[in-house]
Amino acid sequence: MAAPDEFKINRDLERQIEHVCVEGALTEPQCRWLCEQVTDVLQDESNCPPVRCPVTVCGDIHGQFCDLQELLRISGPLPETNYLFLGDYVDRGHNSVRTISLLFLYKLRHRDRITLLRGNHECRQITQVYGFFDECLQTYSTPAVWKAFTEAFDYLPVTALIDSRIVCMHGGLSPSADTLDEIRQLDRIQEVPHDGPMCDLLWSDPDERAGWGVSPRGAGYTFGQDVSEQFNHTNALKLIARAHQLVMEGYNWCHEKQVVTIFSAPNYCYRCGNQAAVLEIDEHMRYTFLQFDPPPLQKEEAPSRGPCRSIPDYFL
């Protein structure tokens, strides 16, 4: 039975979840408290936490809050549905604060039913360029909330392992980490480095060319089917599930179904016209992709002119 203090905390979390969903952003003190509490939860998780099936795997969200709500409506509410998010919760879209606040609140309220991984945008350098820093400054008139969230980002796991058979990360593989045990030994509690295995896990992309290649993103690598097959064989895996790339149908198989890309931000940047998708994996490890379009509310969330015009389009 839960202690009285736990009942009170859970009741307060439910109220804050309702406020973020219906009213808007939390206050600055609430954000700072949220980040402190979620850090305490995340620091107990390994670099590669285990996840049990059934689970719904979600790709990039990028501050498109209405689309996150649509995803939760279509896939099922917490705690009835078990979720694994692959990172990139902030930047690009215009409601990053509400997006990451809601996901952190869910992590506190239902910590065993939602796993949050780190994306390449969950770092200080990238968020100062692609929108999250500016949104925090505009919303709170201080960088303190941005600082609190980015400090919490340092504790997000970099991979997850679904029933010992499916490895999940935001970006892709690394030539410096051939095994899951090597990933488990990384020191992840830091700003995302410019190179090395932690950087690669958040930045790399699969490619049609064999072997390792130089990434056009300027960080991470490209990796071919031979690399994916070897990694899966070495680690007794059947699939690499990742996000990080815009795909027009919301998901894309490659490397003869050794790798799947999942992208969960429909009409990305309010102008790309893509569908979004999530991957449902049932208790028998069967895959179902749920595709969805942006809800009508996205038009209200989107600005009258494209948000990506004034910032670099490395992602597109």
C-alpha positions as CSV (number, residue, x, y, z in Angstrom):
1,M,0.0,0.0,0.0
2,A,1.3,3.5,-0.9
3,A,2.3,5.8,1.9
4,P,0.3,9.0,2.4
5,D,3.2,11.1,1.0
6,E,3.2,8.9,-2.2
7,F,-0.5,9.4,-2.6
8,K,0.0,13.2,-2.3
9,I,2.8,13.2,-4.8
10,N,0.9,11.1,-7.3
11,R,-2.2,13.3,-6.9
12,D,0.0,16.4,-7.6
13,L,1.6,14.7,-10.6
14,E,-1.9,13.9,-12.0
15,R,-2.9,17.6,-11.6
16,Q,0.3,18.7,-13.3
17,I,-0.3,16.3,-16.2
18,E,-3.8,17.6,-16.6
19,H,-2.5,21.2,-16.6
20,V,0.1,20.5,-19.2
21,C,-2.4,18.7,-21.4
22,V,-5.1,21.3,-21.2
23,E,-3.8,24.6,-20.0
24,G,-0.1,25.0,-20.9
25,A,3.4,25.0,-19.4
26,L,4.3,24.4,-15.8
27,T,5.7,27.2,-13.7
28,E,9.5,27.6,-13.3
29,P,9.6,26.1,-9.8
30,Q,7.5,23.2,-11.0
31,C,9.9,22.6,-13.9
32,R,12.9,22.7,-11.6
33,W,11.3,20.3,-9.1
34,L,10.3,18.0,-12.0
35,C,13.9,17.8,-13.4
36,E,15.3,17.1,-10.0
37,Q,12.9,14.3,-9.3
38,V,13.2,12.7,-12.8
39,T,17.0,12.8,-12.5
40,D,16.7,10.8,-9.3
41,V,14.7,8.2,-11.2
42,L,17.0,8.1,-14.3
43,Q,20.2,7.8,-12.5
44,D,19.1,4.4,-11.2
45,E,18.7,3.1,-14.8
46,S,21.5,1.5,-16.7
47,N,22.8,2.6,-20.1
48,C,20.7,-0.2,-21.6
49,P,17.6,-0.8,-19.4
50,P,15.5,-3.9,-20.1
51,V,12.0,-3.4,-21.5
52,R,9.3,-6.1,-21.5
53,C,6.8,-6.8,-24.3
54,P,4.2,-5.7,-25.1
55,V,5.5,-2.2,-25.8
56,T,4.9,0.7,-28.2
57,V,8.1,2.1,-29.6
58,C,8.0,5.8,-30.6
59,G,10.5,7.9,-32.7
60,D,11.2,11.6,-32.9
61,I,8.6,14.1,-31.4
62,H,10.4,17.4,-31.8
63,G,8.2,19.6,-29.7
64,Q,5.0,18.9,-31.7
65,F,2.9,18.6,-28.6
66,C,-0.5,18.2,-30.3
67,D,1.0,15.3,-32.3
68,L,2.3,13.7,-29.1
69,Q,-1.2,13.8,-27.7
70,E,-2.6,12.2,-30.9
71,L,0.1,9.5,-30.6
72,L,-1.0,8.8,-27.0
73,R,-4.7,8.8,-28.0
74,I,-4.1,6.3,-30.9
75,S,-1.7,4.0,-29.1
76,G,-3.4,4.0,-25.7
77,P,-3.0,5.9,-22.5
78,L,-0.5,5.3,-19.7
79,P,-0.3,3.1,-17.6
80,E,-2.4,0.7,-19.8
81,T,0.2,1.0,-22.6
82,N,3.9,0.4,-22.1
83,Y,6.0,3.0,-24.0
84,L,9.6,3.3,-25.2
85,F,10.5,6.7,-26.7
86,L,13.7,6.9,-28.7
87,G,14.7,10.5,-28.1
88,D,14.5,14.0,-29.8
89,Y,11.6,15.4,-27.7
90,V,12.6,19.0,-28.1
91,D,13.6,21.5,-30.9
92,R,12.1,22.3,-34.3
93,G,8.5,22.3,-33.0
94,H,6.9,25.1,-31.1
95,N,5.9,23.3,-27.9
96,S,9.1,21.6,-26.7
97,V,8.6,22.7,-23.1
98,R,5.1,21.1,-22.8
99,T,6.3,18.0,-24.7
100,I,9.3,17.3,-22.4
101,S,7.4,18.3,-19.3
102,L,4.6,15.8,-20.1
103,L,7.0,13.0,-20.8
104,F,9.0,13.7,-17.6
105,L,5.7,13.8,-15.6
106,Y,4.7,10.5,-17.0
107,K,8.1,9.1,-16.1
108,L,7.6,10.1,-12.5
109,R,4.0,8.9,-12.3
110,H,4.5,5.6,-14.2
111,R,8.2,5.0,-14.1
112,D,7.9,1.3,-14.9
113,R,5.6,1.9,-17.9
114,I,7.6,4.4,-19.9
115,T,11.3,4.4,-21.0
116,L,12.8,7.6,-22.3
117,L,16.1,7.4,-24.3
118,R,18.4,10.3,-25.2
119,G,18.4,11.7,-28.7
120,N,21.0,13.9,-30.3
121,H,18.8,17.0,-29.5
122,E,18.8,16.3,-25.8
123,C,22.0,18.3,-25.2
124,R,23.1,21.9,-24.5
125,Q,24.8,22.7,-27.8
126,I,22.0,21.5,-30.2
127,T,19.1,23.0,-28.2
128,Q,20.8,26.5,-28.3
129,V,20.5,26.4,-32.1
130,Y,17.3,24.5,-32.9
131,G,14.7,26.2,-30.7
132,F,14.4,24.8,-27.2
133,F,16.7,27.3,-25.5
134,D,14.8,30.2,-27.2
135,E,11.4,28.7,-26.2
136,C,12.5,28.4,-22.6
137,L,13.8,32.0,-22.5
138,Q,10.5,33.3,-24.1
139,T,8.3,31.3,-21.8
140,Y,10.2,31.9,-18.5
141,S,12.3,35.0,-19.2
142,T,15.3,33.1,-17.8
143,P,17.6,30.3,-18.9
144,A,17.1,28.5,-15.6
145,V,14.5,26.1,-16.9
146,W,16.6,25.2,-20.0
147,K,19.5,24.6,-17.7
148,A,17.4,22.3,-15.4
149,F,16.1,20.3,-18.4
150,T,19.5,19.9,-20.1
151,E,21.1,18.8,-16.8
152,A,18.4,16.1,-16.6
153,F,19.0,15.1,-20.2
154,D,22.5,13.9,-19.1
155,Y,20.9,11.1,-17.2
156,L,18.8,9.6,-20.0
157,P,19.8,6.1,-21.1
158,V,21.4,5.8,-24.5
159,T,19.9,2.4,-25.5
160,A,17.2,-0.1,-24.4
161,L,16.9,-3.8,-24.8
162,I,13.4,-5.3,-25.5
163,D,13.1,-8.9,-24.2
164,S,16.8,-9.5,-24.9
165,R,16.2,-9.5,-28.7
166,I,15.6,-5.9,-29.9
167,V,18.1,-3.2,-29.2
168,C,16.8,0.4,-29.5
169,M,18.7,3.7,-29.7
170,H,18.1,7.1,-31.2
171,G,20.8,7.0,-34.0
172,G,22.7,3.9,-34.7
173,L,25.8,1.8,-34.2
174,S,29.4,2.7,-33.4
175,P,32.7,1.3,-34.6
176,S,33.9,1.7,-31.0
177,A,31.1,-0.5,-29.4
178,D,30.7,-4.0,-30.8
179,T,28.8,-5.4,-27.9
180,L,26.0,-4.4,-25.6
181,D,28.4,-4.9,-22.7
182,E,30.6,-2.2,-24.1
183,I,27.6,0.1,-24.3
184,R,26.7,-0.7,-20.7
185,Q,30.1,0.4,-19.5
186,L,30.0,3.9,-21.1
187,D,29.9,6.9,-18.8
188,R,26.8,8.5,-20.1
189,I,26.3,11.2,-17.4
190,Q,27.7,14.1,-19.5
191,E,27.0,16.4,-22.3
192,V,27.0,14.5,-25.6
193,P,30.6,14.3,-26.8
194,H,31.6,15.4,-30.3
195,D,32.8,11.9,-31.1
196,G,33.2,8.4,-29.6
197,P,30.6,5.6,-29.0
198,M,28.1,7.7,-27.1
199,C,28.0,10.3,-29.8
200,D,27.7,7.5,-32.5
201,L,24.7,5.9,-30.8
202,L,22.8,9.2,-31.0
203,W,24.0,10.4,-34.4
204,S,24.7,7.4,-36.8
205,D,22.5,6.3,-39.7
206,P,22.1,3.1,-41.7
207,D,23.3,3.2,-45.3
208,E,23.1,1.2,-48.5
209,R,26.9,1.2,-48.7
210,A,28.8,-1.6,-46.8
211,G,31.0,-0.9,-43.9
212,W,31.5,2.3,-42.0
213,G,31.3,5.7,-43.7
214,V,31.7,9.4,-43.0
215,S,28.3,10.8,-41.9
216,P,27.1,13.9,-43.8
217,R,25.7,15.1,-40.5
218,G,29.2,15.9,-39.2
219,A,28.8,13.5,-36.3
220,G,28.5,9.7,-36.0
221,Y,28.9,7.4,-38.9
222,T,27.0,5.6,-41.6
223,F,26.9,1.8,-41.4
224,G,26.1,-0.8,-43.9
225,Q,24.1,-4.0,-43.8
226,D,27.2,-6.1,-43.1
227,V,27.7,-4.0,-39.9
228,S,24.1,-4.5,-38.8
229,E,24.2,-8.2,-39.4
230,Q,27.5,-8.6,-37.5
231,F,26.2,-6.6,-34.5
232,N,23.0,-8.5,-34.3
233,H,24.8,-11.8,-34.6
234,T,27.4,-11.0,-32.0
235,N,24.7,-9.8,-29.5
236,A,22.1,-12.5,-30.3
237,L,19.7,-9.8,-31.5
238,K,17.0,-10.0,-34.2
239,L,16.5,-6.2,-34.8
240,I,17.9,-2.7,-34.3
241,A,15.1,-0.2,-33.8
242,R,16.1,3.5,-34.1
243,A,14.7,6.9,-35.0
244,H,16.7,10.0,-36.1
245,Q,15.7,10.2,-39.8
246,L,12.6,11.6,-41.4
247,V,10.8,8.9,-43.3
248,M,7.7,9.8,-45.3
249,E,5.6,6.8,-44.2
250,G,6.6,7.0,-40.6
251,Y,8.7,3.9,-40.7
252,N,11.2,2.3,-43.0
253,W,12.9,-1.2,-43.0
254,C,16.4,-1.5,-44.3
255,H,19.3,-4.0,-44.3
256,E,16.9,-6.8,-45.1
257,K,14.9,-6.1,-42.0
258,Q,17.9,-6.0,-39.6
259,V,17.1,-2.3,-39.0
260,V,13.9,-0.3,-38.7
261,T,13.6,3.5,-38.5
262,I,10.6,5.0,-36.7
263,F,9.6,8.6,-37.0
264,S,6.7,9.9,-34.9
265,A,6.3,13.6,-35.8
266,P,3.7,13.9,-38.6
267,N,4.0,16.8,-41.0
268,Y,7.4,17.4,-39.5
269,C,8.3,21.1,-39.0
270,Y,4.6,21.7,-40.0
271,R,5.6,21.5,-43.7
272,C,7.1,18.1,-44.6
273,G,3.8,16.3,-45.3
274,N,5.0,13.0,-43.9
275,Q,3.0,10.5,-41.9
276,A,4.1,9.4,-38.5
277,A,4.2,5.9,-37.0
278,V,4.8,3.9,-33.9
279,L,5.9,0.3,-33.6
280,E,3.7,-2.0,-31.5
281,I,5.5,-5.2,-30.4
282,D,3.2,-7.7,-28.7
283,E,4.0,-10.4,-26.1
284,H,4.9,-12.8,-28.9
285,M,7.3,-10.3,-30.5
286,R,5.0,-9.7,-33.5
287,Y,5.3,-6.2,-35.1
288,T,2.5,-3.9,-36.0
289,F,3.0,-0.3,-37.3
290,L,0.4,2.3,-36.5
291,Q,0.6,5.2,-38.9
292,F,-1.1,8.5,-38.3
293,D,-1.5,12.0,-39.7
294,P,-1.4,15.2,-37.8
295,P,-4.7,16.1,-36.0
296,P,-6.5,19.3,-37.0
297,L,-5.1,21.0,-34.0
298,Q,-1.6,21.0,-35.5
299,K,-2.7,24.0,-37.7
300,E,-3.3,26.0,-34.5
301,E,0.1,24.9,-33.1
302,A,2.0,25.7,-36.3
303,P,3.1,29.3,-37.0
304,S,1.9,31.2,-40.1
305,R,5.4,30.9,-41.5
306,G,7.7,27.8,-41.5
307,P,9.7,27.4,-38.3
308,C,12.6,25.9,-40.1
309,R,13.3,28.9,-42.4
310,S,15.7,30.6,-40.0
311,I,17.6,27.6,-38.7
312,P,19.8,25.0,-40.5
313,D,18.1,22.1,-42.2
314,Y,20.7,19.4,-41.4
315,F,17.8,17.1,-40.5
316,L,15.9,17.4,-43.7
